Amino acid sequence: MQIWGYVIAAIGFLMFLGGLTKTDFAVYRILAARSRILWGDHVHSFYIIAGLMVLAFGVLVALGYIHR
């Protein structure tokens, strides 16, 4: 079990949660503002999908399926 996997999974979960709730958290607002240039009105959907992908990657790292 890798501690970095849990960290990556937590970040992915926060990305997913931020996109789902469209939160006013400062870090999410900054990231969403930068992403809005490319994704337009679909920025929250992008963070939902990207958050799930990062979460899945973090779980795989934490379980040891992906390692260096």
N, CA, C and O of each residue as an XYZ file, in Angstrom:
272
protein
N       0.842     -1.182      0.000
C       0.000      0.000      0.000
C       0.883      1.240      0.000
O       1.830      1.352      0.778
N       0.561      2.129     -0.856
C       1.346      3.339     -1.024
C       0.569      4.545     -0.490
O      -0.604      4.732     -0.812
N       1.230      5.349      0.320
C       0.585      6.543      0.877
C       0.240      7.539     -0.225
O      -0.762      8.248     -0.129
N       1.069      7.596     -1.275
C       0.803      8.536     -2.364
C      -0.471      8.178     -3.115
O      -1.138      9.054     -3.664
N      -0.803      6.918     -3.142
C      -2.059      6.510     -3.768
C      -3.263      7.096     -3.051
O      -4.227      7.530     -3.680
N      -3.195      7.101     -1.730
C      -4.289      7.692     -0.960
C      -4.375      9.202     -1.171
O      -5.467      9.766     -1.232
N      -3.232      9.842     -1.279
C      -3.212     11.288     -1.527
C      -3.820     11.598     -2.895
O      -4.634     12.511     -3.028
N      -3.418     10.831     -3.908
C      -3.951     11.031     -5.258
C      -5.456     10.775     -5.273
O      -6.209     11.531     -5.887
N      -5.892      9.721     -4.604
C      -7.321      9.401     -4.551
C      -8.109     10.510     -3.853
O      -9.217     10.841     -4.275
N      -7.552     11.077     -2.802
C      -8.236     12.167     -2.092
C      -8.368     13.402     -2.982
O      -9.404     14.066     -2.984
N      -7.318     13.701     -3.732
C      -7.378     14.840     -4.649
C      -8.425     14.599     -5.730
O      -9.189     15.502     -6.070
N      -8.462     13.389     -6.266
C      -9.471     13.050     -7.264
C     -10.881     13.159     -6.717
O     -11.789     13.630     -7.402
N     -11.062     12.716     -5.464
C     -12.379     12.819     -4.851
C     -12.790     14.273     -4.668
O     -13.948     14.629     -4.885
N     -11.839     15.115     -4.267
C     -12.148     16.541     -4.103
C     -12.464     17.200     -5.436
O     -13.332     18.071     -5.503
N     -11.769     16.798     -6.504
C     -12.090     17.310     -7.841
C     -13.505     16.904     -8.240
O     -14.279     17.724     -8.735
N     -13.834     15.639     -8.022
C     -15.169     15.127     -8.335
C     -16.241     15.860     -7.536
O     -17.255     16.287     -8.087
N     -16.008     15.998     -6.247
C     -16.973     16.658     -5.374
C     -17.143     18.132     -5.738
O     -18.257     18.655     -5.723
N     -16.036     18.798     -6.064
C     -16.122     20.199     -6.470
C     -16.912     20.383     -7.751
O     -17.718     21.307     -7.860
N     -16.686     19.506     -8.723
C     -17.432     19.586     -9.975
C     -18.897     19.258     -9.791
O     -19.760     19.851    -10.437
N     -19.176     18.319     -8.915
C     -20.559     17.906     -8.680
C     -21.361     19.000     -7.980
O     -22.516     19.244     -8.329
N     -20.754     19.657     -6.993
C     -21.478     20.658     -6.209
C     -21.266     22.086     -6.704
O     -21.936     23.012     -6.246
N     -20.325     22.265     -7.651
C     -19.994     23.609     -8.160
C     -19.661     24.544     -6.993
O     -20.221     25.633     -6.869
N     -18.756     24.103     -6.162
C     -18.421     24.765     -4.908
C     -17.782     26.143     -5.121
O     -17.320     26.465     -6.216
N     -17.768     26.934     -4.068
C     -17.131     28.245     -4.081
C     -15.778     28.228     -3.387
O     -15.241     29.283     -3.047
N     -15.222     27.036     -3.174
C     -13.900     26.905     -2.571
C     -12.871     27.609     -3.463
O     -12.901     27.459     -4.684
N     -11.978     28.365     -2.861
C     -11.063     29.239     -3.616
C     -10.203     28.474     -4.612
O     -10.050     28.912     -5.752
N      -9.645     27.349     -4.209
C      -8.777     26.595     -5.115
C      -9.575     26.084     -6.310
O      -9.106     26.152     -7.445
N     -10.779     25.571     -6.059
C     -11.612     25.075     -7.160
C     -12.017     26.206     -8.098
O     -12.035     26.026     -9.316
N     -12.341     27.363     -7.544
C     -12.711     28.500     -8.403
C     -11.575     28.900     -9.309
O     -11.800     29.209    -10.479
N     -10.351     28.902     -8.793
C      -9.182     29.257     -9.614
C      -8.984     28.221    -10.717
O      -8.787     28.579    -11.879
N      -9.035     26.948    -10.360
C      -8.875     25.896    -11.364
C      -9.984     25.946    -12.405
O      -9.719     25.808    -13.599
N     -11.225     26.143    -11.966
C     -12.352     26.199    -12.895
C     -12.259     27.414    -13.813
O     -12.624     27.333    -14.986
N     -11.778     28.529    -13.295
C     -11.635     29.718    -14.133
C     -10.603     29.491    -15.229
O     -10.793     29.925    -16.366
N      -9.503     28.809    -14.887
C      -8.482     28.498    -15.894
C      -9.004     27.487    -16.911
O      -8.694     27.584    -18.099
N      -9.783     26.532    -16.458
C     -10.292     25.494    -17.349
C     -11.446     25.997    -18.214
O     -11.696     25.459    -19.293
N     -12.141     27.020    -17.747
C     -13.276     27.550    -18.493
C     -12.855     28.094    -19.859
O     -13.662     28.129    -20.787
N     -11.604     28.516    -19.984
C     -11.097     29.017    -21.266
C     -11.217     27.934    -22.333
O     -11.609     28.213    -23.466
N     -10.881     26.705    -21.969
C     -10.919     25.601    -22.913
C     -12.273     24.902    -22.946
O     -12.750     24.556    -24.026
N     -12.901     24.685    -21.802
C     -14.096     23.862    -21.716
C     -15.403     24.644    -21.707
O     -16.472     24.052    -21.858
N     -15.342     25.952    -21.534
C     -16.557     26.770    -21.550
C     -17.510     26.399    -20.427
O     -17.114     26.294    -19.266
N     -18.777     26.203    -20.787
C     -19.800     25.899    -19.790
C     -19.726     24.462    -19.279
O     -20.420     24.114    -18.323
N     -18.901     23.627    -19.895
C     -18.788     22.222    -19.502
C     -17.673     21.989    -18.493
O     -17.260     20.849    -18.280
N     -17.188     23.038    -17.880
C     -16.043     22.920    -16.979
C     -16.356     22.030    -15.780
O     -15.486     21.283    -15.332
N     -17.571     22.092    -15.253
C     -17.906     21.273    -14.088
C     -18.008     19.795    -14.473
O     -17.606     18.925    -13.701
N     -18.537     19.511    -15.648
C     -18.581     18.132    -16.140
C     -17.169     17.598    -16.344
O     -16.893     16.433    -16.057
N     -16.287     18.441    -16.833
C     -14.893     18.047    -17.000
C     -14.280     17.655    -15.665
O     -13.580     16.646    -15.582
N     -14.530     18.434    -14.619
C     -13.956     18.119    -13.312
C     -14.593     16.888    -12.677
O     -13.939     16.200    -11.893
N     -15.831     16.599    -12.990
C     -16.451     15.370    -12.504
C     -15.760     14.161    -13.128
O     -15.384     13.226    -12.422
N     -15.592     14.178    -14.448
C     -14.979     13.053    -15.148
C     -13.496     12.942    -14.807
O     -13.006     11.848    -14.530
N     -12.788     14.050    -14.823
C     -11.356     14.022    -14.498
C     -11.139     13.594    -13.047
O     -10.189     12.869    -12.753
N     -11.996     14.030    -12.150
C     -11.885     13.635    -10.749
C     -12.069     12.136    -10.564
O     -11.357     11.516     -9.774
N     -13.017     11.549    -11.284
C     -13.212     10.102    -11.204
C     -12.009      9.347    -11.748
O     -11.626      8.309    -11.209
N     -11.412      9.869    -12.818
C     -10.237      9.216    -13.392
C      -9.047      9.296    -12.435
O      -8.330      8.312    -12.258
N      -8.834     10.451    -11.823
C      -7.737     10.604    -10.863
C      -7.993      9.741     -9.632
O      -7.063      9.146     -9.087
N      -9.238      9.671     -9.194
C      -9.602      8.824     -8.066
C      -9.303      7.356     -8.360
O      -8.728      6.662     -7.522
N      -9.686      6.884     -9.534
C      -9.425      5.493     -9.911
C      -7.924      5.219     -9.980
O      -7.464      4.171     -9.527
N      -7.167      6.146    -10.537
C      -5.724      5.987    -10.605
C      -5.121      5.919     -9.199
O      -4.244      5.096     -8.935
N      -5.588      6.776     -8.312
C      -5.089      6.777     -6.939
C      -5.385      5.477     -6.213
O      -4.553      4.985     -5.451
N      -6.561      4.921     -6.445
C      -6.907      3.643     -5.825
C      -5.988      2.541     -6.348
O      -5.525      1.702     -5.575
N      -5.721      2.538     -7.650
C      -4.821      1.530     -8.215
C      -3.408      1.655     -7.654
O      -2.748      0.648     -7.397
N      -2.949      2.877     -7.467
C      -1.624      3.083     -6.867
C      -1.629      2.634     -5.414
O      -0.690      1.981     -4.961
N      -2.683      2.982     -4.682
C      -2.758      2.623     -3.262
C      -2.793      1.108     -3.061
O      -2.242      0.596     -2.087
N      -3.438      0.397     -3.978
C      -3.515     -1.049     -3.852
C      -2.294     -1.774     -4.394
O      -2.156     -2.986     -4.229
N      -1.416     -1.030     -5.036
C      -0.170     -1.621     -5.513
C      -0.220     -2.161     -6.919
O       0.746     -2.783     -7.360
N      -1.325     -1.950     -7.659
C      -1.397     -2.422     -9.033
C      -0.530     -1.583     -9.960
O      -0.048     -2.076    -10.980
N      -0.333     -0.330     -9.612
C       0.549      0.566    -10.365
C       1.640      1.019     -9.415
O       1.352      1.547     -8.341
N       2.874      0.819     -9.796
C       4.007      1.240     -8.973
C       5.162      1.557     -9.898
O       5.115      1.280    -11.097
N       6.204      2.143     -9.321
C       7.337      2.489    -10.170
C       8.409      1.468    -10.162
O       9.425      1.635    -10.838
